[in-house]
Amino acid sequence: MDAIILCAGKGERLRPLTENRPKPMIPIAGKPILENIIEKVEDLVDNIYLVVKYKKEVIIEYFKNHPKVKFLEQGEIDGTGYAVLTAKDYVEEDFLVLNGDIIFEDDLEKFLKYKNAMALKEVKNPENFGVVVLDDENNVIELQEKPKNPKSNLINAGIYKFENEVFEILKDIKPSERGEVELTDAIKELTREKKIKGIKLNGYWNDIGRPWDILDANKYLLEKIKTNIKGKIEENVVIKGEVVIEEGAIIKANSVIEGPAIVKKGAIVGPLAYIRPNTVLMENTFVGNSSEIKGSIIMKNTKIPHLSYVGDSIIGENCNFGCNTITANLRFDDKPVKVNIKGKRIESVRKLGVIMGDNVKTGIQVSFMPGVKVGSNSWIGASCLIDRDIEKNTFVYKKDELVFKKL
């Protein structure tokens, strides 16, 4: 049996994090989303086909040496159905299909005994998802796309098991109104003859679609880690809770790390730095003197040298923070932080800091209001208070008039 993982999408709702990488390559708990998925299936299948398109070179470079991984490029037609159809000439038997942007806890072995099956998750807000209706024998009998009045609290969880014959159904599927060949249209064909089972997932599941989903999944995965310290620890360092410090990392004197936390190889922490729970410092990052990081993901090669605070934030690669750069993460009224997602202002979670792309530089004493997004390759001049989103490739600065007067 083989697996097909769908990795071609652009991840528009996660911009600016997806400006330079496909969504499945966003790191969570120290590794890309896609790597977490591959680890769930690699022992169950012979081949893993990654269907790629947007920023495909990032995925190919990272997984090119995996013994079971093969790459297929999605053509001009978009849609999950067409992505699966891309593998038609390569997959000969039954196969698994997984969305490339989900983090889940349950194992997949229970899918293998069915000819056709789809994973379902029970949620409190089914109206925001694709809703699935079952009969008394757990056959899927109806799909509803984000209905106002859902008939069930079970949603499509983005994991499927199919017989090879599903390719014949997909070949005849017409593009939807948005010009995409949808996998759900093929599933609707299977429901007409009660040929697909609904399998409820147990435990954690998260469809990574918004920035705060990343932080939530990061927290969940960090709860699973066990202390493993291989890096260099200098004098008077305090380590509490479960902490992973990889070989090649350095924790300098008088720093404090409270787990769960991961410090990847090449990272330097301190002196006098404070790393709080649910933080991941990726490779070759630097958190320096009197800087504090809490509940955040700091991507590769980013430097936060001194006197800065980063809370509940996601910071891209190759960023550099000037002294006393501060991210606010909580509103005065304690209400959910509002974030712009694809042109709409929506509520997120109670605590959310800045969402920053790659290659951003800040001057001294820059502050960010909660929920602000900063596009890649931007510069933020000294003493700026950023209270709105910044598009990529933007230089933001303010003009202060200095008055010189003789005493």
N, C-alpha and C positions, 0 to 999 in steps of 0.2 A: 504494500500500500504506500501511496505517496501523499504529500501535503502540498497545497498551494497557498501561499500567503500573499495577500493583496497589499502592495506597497507603492502604488502608482500615484496616489492622490497628492494634492498640493498642501493641504492643511491650512486653508485660508483663515480659519478661526483662531489659529495659534500664531499668527504673525505678531511680532517680528521674528519669533523663534524659528519659523520655517522659511525665512528669506534665503538662507544659505544651506539648508538641509531639509530632506523630506521628513515628514512627521514621524515615521517609524524610527528615525535616528536621533530623536531627542533623548538625552540621557535621563534615566530615572534610577535612583539608587546605584549609580555608578556604572550603568551600562545602557545601551540603547533599548528603547521599547521593543524593537524587533528581536534583539538578542534574548530578552526575557521570553518572547513567544517561541522562538526556535528551541530554547531549552525545554519547553513544555512538550514539544512534538518529536524531537530528534531521535528518541529511543523507540518511537512507535512506527516510524516510517523508513522506507528505503531512500527516498529522494525528497528534497524540499525545494520546490520551485518558487522563487521570489519574482512576482510580476512587478516590474519597475517601470518608471517613466520619469516623473519629476525628480531632478537632481539625482538621477540614477547612479552616477559615478560615485557618490558618497556611499551608497549601499554596496555597490560592487567592490569597492576598495576594501571595505571593512570585512566583508564575508567571503572574499575570493578564495581563501584557503580552507574554508569549512568543507569537510569531505562529502557532505550530503547536499550541499547547497548548489543550485543551478539557477541561472538568471534568464528570465524571459521578458522582453520589452512589450508593453502594451502599445498597440497601434494608435491610429488616429481617433478611433471611436472610444469615447469614455464610458465608464460604468462598470460596476462590479461583475455583471454578467459577461461582458466582453473580456474583462480581465481573466475570468475563469476559462473562457473559451480559448484564450491564448495558449493554454496548456494542452489543448485537445490532442495534438499529435505526439505528445510526450507521455501522457498518463494512460496506462492500459487497463488498470483495474479500478477498484473502489478507491476513493481518495477523500482526504480532509481538506476543507477550505477554512481559512482564518483571516479575519481582518487584521491588518498589520498595525493597528493602533489600540489594542486592548490589553489590559493587565487583568489577569484572573487567577483565582486560587485553585479551583477544582481541577482534577485530572481528566484526561480525555478518553481513558480506556473504555468507559461505559458507552461511548459512541460506536465503538467498533463492531458491536453485535447487530447493529441495524443497517439495513440497506441504504435508507435515506433518513437523515435526522438533522435537526437544528437545535442549537443551544438557546435556552430561554432563561431570563433572569427576572425575578420578582422585584418590582420597584414601587415606590410611593408616588411617582409622577409619570405614569405610562404615557400620558398625552404628549410628552416631549420626545417620544421614540416611536419605532415601528412596533405596534401591538400585535400579539399573536393570540388567537383563540383556539382552544383545544376541545375535542370531544371527550367522552368518558374514558376512552382507551388511549388518551394522549396523542391522538392523531391531530395534526394541524389542519384546521378546517377553514381558517380565515386569517388574512393579514390586513391590518389597518395602519395607514401611514399618518402618524401624529394626529389621531382623532380627537375631536373636542369632547366626545363622550365615549371613552374607551370601553370595550366590552370585557376587558381583562386587565389585570395588572402584571401580565407577563409580556416581556418585550424580547425582540430579536437581539441576541447577545453576540452575533457576529462570528459564530463557529458552526460549521456544517460538516456533515458526512454524506457523500453522494455515491451512487452507482455511476459507472462510466456512461450509462445511457443518458445522463442529464445533458451531455454535450449535444445530443441530437435535439433536445428541447431548446437549448440555448441558440442553436443555429437558426431557429425559426422565430426567435423573439424579435419583435420590431422595436426600434428605439423609442424611448419615452418622450414626453413633451419637452424635456430638457436635452434631448438628443443623446441619451445614454441607454445602453443595453443593460437592464437591471437584473441582477440575480434574483431578486424577489419575484419578478414576473415568471421566472422558471419555477420557483417554489409554488406559486399560485397554480401552475399547471399540475404539479404533483399533488396539491391539496384536493383537486377535483376528484381524484381517485383514492384519496386517503393513503397516499403513498409516502408520507413523510412524518416521522415522529417528532414530538417536542420533548426535549430533555432539559429538565431544570438544573441549572448550575447551583452548586452550594458555595458558600463562602464569598470572598471578596470578588468584585467585578467592576471594572471601570473602563468606559469608552472614552479614550483621551481625546476630547474635542476642544477643551478650553484650558487656559493656563492654570487655573486652580485645580483642574483634574490632575495635572502633572504633579502638583505639590501633594495632593491627597494620595495618589498612588506611591509617590516617593515615601511618604510617611508609613504607608502600609508595608512596603517592602523592607524598609529599614527596621521595622519591628521584628523581622525574621533573622537579622544578622547576629553573629556571635563574635565576641572580642577576638581580634587577631592582630597583634602588634608586631610588625616587622621593621618599621622605620626607626630612625634615630630619635631618641627622646633625651632632651637635655635636662639639666637640674631644675628641681622645683616645679615640674609639670604635674598638673592634677588631671587625672582621667577618671571619669565616672560613667557607669552604665556600659552598654555594649558599643565598642568602638573598633573599627577596622582602620589600621594605619599601614598602608602598603610599604613594601621595601622601596627605599629611595626617597621616601618622604622624611621631612625633618620637622620636629616639634621643638621650638626653641624655648629657652628658659622662661619660667614663670607664666606659662600659658595654661589655660583651662579648657578641657574638652569634655562636654557632657553628651553622652550618647542617648539614643542611637545616632551615630555619625560615621561617615566614611571619609578618609583622607587618602586620595589616590597617589600613585608614585610620582615623585618629582615635586610634590606640593611642599610649600614651606609655610609654617604657622608660627607666628610670634616674632620676637618675644612679647610677652604680656598680651597675647591675643585671647579672645574668648569665643569658643565655638560651642554653640548651644544645640539642643536636640533637633533631630530631623534635618541636619545639614549634610550636604555632600560637596566636598571640594574635589573637583576633577583634576586630571593630570596637569602638573606644572603651574598650578595656581599659587598665589602668594597672599596670605592674610597677615598683615604686619602689626606693628606696635599699637596696642590699645584699640584695635579694630574688633568689632563684635559681629558675628554672623549667626542668624537664628532661622531655622526652618526654611533654608534656602538651598538652591542648586547653583553652584558657581562653576561654569564650564571651563574648558581647558585654556590655559595660558592667561587667565585673567588675574590682574593685580589689584589688590585692595590694601595699599601699603600701611596707612596709619590713620588713626583717629576717626574711623568711619563706622557706620552702622548699616547693616543690610538685614532686613527682616522679611520673611515670607515672600521672597522674591526669586526670580529666575534670571540669572545674568549670563549672557552669551559668551562666546569665546573671544579671546584677545582684547578684552576690555581693560581699561586702566582708570582707576578712580583717584582723583586728586584728594588731598588731605581734607578730612572732615566732610566727606560726601555722605549724605544721610537719606535713607529711604523710610518715609512714613508708611505705616501699614494699618492704621486704625482711625476710623472717623470719630469725631467728638461725640456724635449721637449714638455710637455703637451699632449703627445699622450696617447691613452688608455694603461692601465697597462696590461702587459702580464702575463698569469697564465697557469700553467700546469694542463690540464684536461685529464685524462686517457691517458697519454703519449704524448699528443699534446700540443704545445705552442700556445695559442690562445689569442686574444685581449679581454679584459673585458670592463671596463668603465674607465672614466678619473681619478677618485679617488677611490683607493682600497688599504686598509692596509694589515694586516696579517689575515690569516684564521688559527685558532689554535684549536687543539683538546683538550681533557680533561687532567687534571693532569699534566700540563706543569709548570715547574719552571724556572725562569730566574734569573741570578745573577745581580749584579749592572752594570749599564751602558751597557745594551744590546740594540742593535738597529736592527730593521727589515726593509729590503727594501720592496717597494710596491709589493703586490701580492704574498708574500711568504706564503707557507703553512707549518705548524708545526704539526707533528703527536703527538698523545696522549702519555702520560707517558714519555715525553722527558725532559731533563735538558739542559739548555743553560748556559754555564759558563760566568763569569764576563768579561765585555769589548769585547764581540763578536759582530761583524757585520754580520748578517745573510742575505746573498744575494741569497740563493737557498733553495729549499724545504728540509725539514727534515723528515725522516720517523719516525714512532712511535717507542718508546722504544730506543731512541738514546740519548747519552750524548755527547754534543758538547762543546769543550773548546779549548782554544789556549794556547800555551806555550810561555811566554815571558821570555827572559833572563835578569835578573837583574844584573847590574854591581855595585859592591861595591869597592870604591877606597878611600884610606886615603887622607885627605886633608893635 
